[in-house]
Amino acid sequence: MADDDRYQRGVEMIKEVYAGDVVAPPKGTMAFSDLMLESLFAEVWTREVLSIRDRRLILLGAIGALGEKDTFAIQAKASLKRGELTPAQLREVLIMLANYAGYPRAAALIGIVEQQIAAVANEQKEKGDG
């Protein structure tokens, strides 16, 4: 696949994965983002063996265990906006994380999860979806 095709495929997938909340920079803006779009989003997120929801759960576990709060917030919001997880399921992710990654690490994510649940509910209300 040509690099331009891979880049465009990556741009389309990042829009889908993040429900339009993450905008890809124009090609050539930064080598890092070009590589991320052409590799991670065009080749990994598009694989059909696991669904986007499955990949998101794995990612929430990994970044939650690493304590990556900002990235966890982005993923949590996207999971809610795309209907992959309900608020109750997202809260359950923290219960699993607490037992495998530690209570302090999971507890630090409670506020983030609640903020994202509220943000998505507000967005849906504004759109008339809720």
C-alpha positions in Angstrom: 0.0 0.0 0.0 1.4 3.4 -0.9 2.3 5.7 1.9 -0.4 8.2 0.9 -3.0 5.4 1.0 -1.7 4.2 4.4 -1.7 7.8 5.7 -5.3 8.4 4.6 -6.4 5.0 6.0 -4.8 6.0 9.3 -6.6 9.4 9.2 -9.9 7.7 8.7 -9.3 5.2 11.5 -8.1 7.8 14.0 -11.4 9.7 13.4 -13.4 6.5 14.0 -11.4 5.4 17.1 -11.7 8.8 18.8 -15.2 9.6 17.6 -13.9 12.7 15.8 -12.3 14.2 18.9 -8.7 13.7 17.8 -7.7 15.5 14.6 -4.8 14.2 12.6 -2.2 16.8 11.6 -1.6 17.3 7.9 0.9 14.8 6.4 4.4 16.0 6.7 3.8 18.2 9.8 5.7 15.8 12.1 7.4 12.5 11.3 6.1 11.1 14.6 2.5 11.6 13.7 2.9 10.4 10.1 4.5 7.2 11.4 1.8 6.8 14.0 -1.0 7.2 11.5 0.6 5.0 8.8 1.5 2.2 11.2 -0.6 2.2 14.4 -3.9 3.5 12.9 -3.6 2.2 9.3 -2.2 -1.2 10.2 -2.9 -2.1 13.8 -6.3 -0.5 14.7 -7.7 -1.8 11.3 -6.9 -5.5 11.9 -10.1 -7.5 12.1 -9.2 -10.2 14.6 -10.1 -7.8 17.5 -12.8 -5.2 17.5 -12.1 -1.6 18.3 -13.8 -2.2 21.6 -11.5 -5.1 22.4 -8.5 -3.1 21.5 -9.8 -0.2 23.6 -10.2 -2.4 26.7 -6.6 -3.7 26.3 -5.4 -0.1 25.9 -7.4 1.1 29.0 -5.8 -1.7 31.0 -2.3 -0.9 29.8 -2.4 2.8 30.2 -4.3 2.6 33.4 -1.6 0.3 34.8 1.0 2.7 33.7 -0.8 5.6 35.3 -1.2 7.6 32.1 -4.1 9.8 33.2 -4.3 12.0 30.2 -4.3 9.2 27.7 -6.8 7.2 29.9 -9.2 10.2 29.8 -9.1 10.3 26.0 -9.7 6.6 25.7 -12.4 6.6 28.3 -14.3 9.4 26.5 -13.9 7.7 23.2 -15.2 4.4 24.6 -18.4 6.2 25.8 -19.0 8.3 22.7 -18.6 5.3 20.5 -21.0 3.2 22.7 -18.3 0.6 23.3 -18.6 0.9 27.1 -21.4 2.2 29.3 -20.6 4.3 32.3 -21.1 1.2 34.5 -18.7 -0.8 32.4 -16.1 1.9 32.4 -16.3 2.1 36.2 -15.9 -1.7 36.3 -12.6 -1.3 34.4 -11.3 0.6 37.4 -12.3 -2.3 39.7 -10.3 -4.7 37.6 -7.4 -2.3 37.4 -7.4 -1.9 41.2 -6.9 -5.6 41.7 -4.2 -6.0 39.1 -2.4 -2.6 38.9 -3.0 -1.5 42.5 -5.6 0.5 44.3 -3.7 3.8 44.3 -3.3 3.7 40.5 -7.0 2.9 39.9 -8.2 5.4 42.5 -6.3 8.1 40.7 -8.5 7.5 37.6 -11.9 7.7 39.4 -12.2 11.4 39.0 -11.1 11.2 35.3 -13.7 8.5 34.6 -16.4 10.5 36.2 -15.4 13.7 34.3 -15.5 11.9 31.0 -18.9 10.3 31.8 -20.3 13.8 32.6 -18.7 15.3 29.5 -20.2 12.8 27.2 -23.6 13.1 28.9 -23.4 16.9 28.4 -22.4 16.5 24.8 -25.3 14.2 24.2 -27.7 16.5 25.9 -26.6 19.4 23.8 -27.1 17.4 20.7 -30.4 16.2 21.9 -29.3 12.6 22.1 -29.8 12.2 25.8 
